[in-house]
Amino acid sequence: MKSMPMKQVIMTLLIAFAVISFWRGIWGLMDIYFIPSNSKISFMLSTILGVIIVYLVKGRLKILE
């Protein structure tokens, strides 16, 4: 099995950290601004909106392949 060069490992870890940090920030902002008084409704609407968005763009995702 071939090992990855150290530079590639470091870049992979940096990219993973950046993606996780981005999503942590998005979730934090949603907790503050998206129906902050009722977390249960906020979670349900977030889930529903996410499913609707994925459904609407599913045909366009082939562009990313």
C-alpha positions as CSV (number, residue, x, y, z in Angstrom):
1,M,0.0,0.0,0.0
2,K,1.3,3.4,-1.0
3,S,1.5,6.1,1.7
4,M,0.4,9.7,1.2
5,P,3.0,12.4,1.2
6,M,3.0,14.6,4.4
7,K,1.9,17.7,2.4
8,Q,-1.2,15.9,1.1
9,V,-2.1,14.7,4.6
10,I,-1.8,18.2,6.0
11,M,-3.8,19.7,3.2
12,T,-6.5,17.1,3.7
13,L,-6.7,17.9,7.4
14,L,-6.9,21.6,6.7
15,I,-9.7,21.2,4.2
16,A,-11.6,18.9,6.6
17,F,-11.2,21.5,9.4
18,A,-12.4,24.3,7.1
19,V,-15.5,22.3,6.1
20,I,-16.4,21.4,9.7
21,S,-15.8,25.0,10.8
22,F,-18.1,26.3,8.0
23,W,-20.9,24.0,9.0
24,R,-20.5,24.7,12.7
25,G,-20.8,28.4,11.9
26,I,-23.9,27.9,9.8
27,W,-25.6,25.8,12.5
28,G,-24.7,28.5,15.1
29,L,-26.2,31.2,13.0
30,M,-29.3,29.2,12.4
31,D,-29.7,28.6,16.2
32,I,-29.5,32.4,16.7
33,Y,-31.6,33.7,13.8
34,F,-33.9,30.9,12.5
35,I,-36.9,30.8,14.9
36,P,-34.7,31.1,18.1
37,S,-37.7,31.1,20.4
38,N,-38.8,27.5,19.4
39,S,-36.0,25.1,18.6
40,K,-38.4,22.2,17.8
41,I,-40.1,24.1,15.0
42,S,-36.7,25.5,13.9
43,F,-35.3,21.9,13.6
44,M,-38.4,20.6,11.7
45,L,-38.5,23.5,9.3
46,S,-34.8,23.3,8.6
47,T,-35.2,19.6,7.8
48,I,-38.2,20.2,5.6
49,L,-36.4,23.0,3.7
50,G,-33.3,20.9,3.3
51,V,-35.3,18.0,1.8
52,I,-37.2,20.4,-0.5
53,I,-33.9,22.0,-1.7
54,V,-32.3,18.6,-2.3
55,Y,-35.4,17.4,-4.2
56,L,-35.4,20.5,-6.4
57,V,-31.8,20.4,-7.3
58,K,-31.4,16.6,-7.6
59,G,-31.4,16.7,-11.4
60,R,-28.7,19.3,-11.5
61,L,-26.3,17.4,-9.3
62,K,-25.1,15.4,-12.2
63,I,-23.2,18.5,-13.3
64,L,-20.9,18.0,-10.3
65,E,-19.8,14.5,-11.4
